[in-house]
Amino acid sequence: MSFVIWIGTTVATFLIMEGVTWCTHKYIMHGFGWYLHEDHHQPGYPHVFEKNDAFFVVFAIPSILLFYFGIRPEINYLFFIGLGILFYGIAYFLIHDVLIHRRFNWFKNTNSQYLKGLRKAHKIHHKHLDKPDGECFGMLFVPFKYFKKKQ
C-alpha cells in the first residue's frame, strides 16, 4: 500500500466521521442513548465527568479494533481507517470539550471566525434541553449562517 493511499484513507475516514457523528448524535444520543447524553444538556452540570463521556469510550472501541486488525499479519488499510477515527476523536475533544464547553482552560481567546461559528452552532444545539427538537448535530461542518459576522 502506498503512502498516498494511506494518507487518503486516513483523511477520507476523518471526513466520513463527521457524517457518522451527525447520525450518531441525532439518532443515538438523542434517541435510545439519551440516558447517557441527557446530563450534557443540563446547564451548569457540576461534575468533572458526565455520563455523556461514556460515548468517548464507546467510539474508541472501533478505532482500537481497527488498529489491532490493521497490523495483522502486516500493516493494512484497517490501520489507517482506525487512524482517521482517532484523529477525528482528537479533533472532537479539542473542539467540543476544550473550545466549546471550556472544560479546560485552553483556546479561550480565539479570533477565528470558523471556531466562533462552531461554538455558536453548538450553543444553538444546547438551547434545547430535552431530547426532541434538536438542531446542529454536526461538529466540524455546521450551516454557513453560524459563520456570518453580525451586521
Buried (B, 14 or more C-beta within 10 A) or exposed (E): EEEEEBEEBBBEBBEBBBEBBBEBBBEBBBEEBBEBBBBBBEEEBEEEEBBBBBBEEEBBEEBEEBBEEBEEEEEBBBBBBBBBBBBBBEBBBBBBBBBBBEBEEEBEEEEEEEBBBBBBBBEBBBEBEEBEEBEBBBBBEBEEEBBEEEE
